[in-house]
Amino acid sequence: LDWNTYRVKEMKGRRQRLVVHFDRLKPYHGSRQPWEGQQKPREKRKTQRPPWMRDFIHDPGDEHGTCS
């Protein structure tokens, strides 16, 4: 490592990385602004079964689709 090289360490259970200078071993407290590529996570998609699939999938809670 060079004198101006920083060591980046990922901590388990933490979302942010801990950046420590190799010479001083002090935590680096940078700005809390998100970096370029960081965005809010995308919402989880809401999926629905297509109407035609109801004919092929048996739902045990549905009383209309029982075969006896």
C-alpha positions in Angstrom: 0.0 0.0 0.0 1.1 3.5 -0.7 1.1 6.4 1.8 -2.1 7.9 0.3 -4.0 4.6 -0.1 -7.1 3.9 1.9 -8.2 0.5 3.0 -12.0 -0.2 2.5 -13.5 -2.8 4.7 -17.0 -4.1 4.6 -18.5 -4.7 8.1 -20.9 -7.6 8.6 -24.4 -6.4 9.3 -23.7 -2.8 8.1 -24.8 -1.3 4.9 -22.1 1.3 4.7 -18.4 0.6 4.3 -15.8 1.6 6.9 -13.0 3.5 5.3 -9.8 3.7 7.4 -6.5 5.4 6.6 -3.7 2.8 6.8 -1.4 5.0 8.8 -3.8 6.4 11.4 -6.4 3.7 11.6 -9.1 6.3 12.3 -12.6 5.9 10.8 -13.3 8.2 7.9 -16.4 10.3 8.3 -17.4 11.5 4.9 -20.6 13.3 3.8 -23.8 11.3 4.1 -24.7 12.1 0.5 -25.3 9.1 -1.7 -22.7 8.4 -4.3 -23.4 8.5 -8.0 -24.7 5.0 -8.6 -26.7 4.8 -5.4 -30.5 5.1 -5.7 -33.5 4.2 -3.7 -34.3 0.5 -4.1 -37.0 -0.3 -6.6 -40.4 -1.2 -5.3 -41.2 -4.9 -5.3 -43.4 -5.8 -8.3 -47.0 -6.6 -7.7 -47.7 -9.7 -9.8 -51.1 -11.1 -10.6 -52.1 -14.3 -12.3 -53.5 -13.8 -15.8 -57.3 -14.5 -16.0 -56.7 -17.5 -18.4 -54.5 -19.2 -15.8 -57.4 -19.7 -13.4 -58.5 -22.6 -15.5 -55.2 -24.4 -15.0 -54.4 -23.7 -11.3 -56.4 -25.3 -8.5 -56.8 -23.2 -5.4 -57.7 -25.3 -2.4 -59.6 -22.4 -0.8 -61.8 -22.0 -3.9 -65.0 -24.0 -3.6 -65.8 -23.7 -7.3 -62.8 -25.6 -8.6 -63.1 -28.8 -6.6 -63.2 -32.2 -8.3 -65.1 -34.8 -6.4 
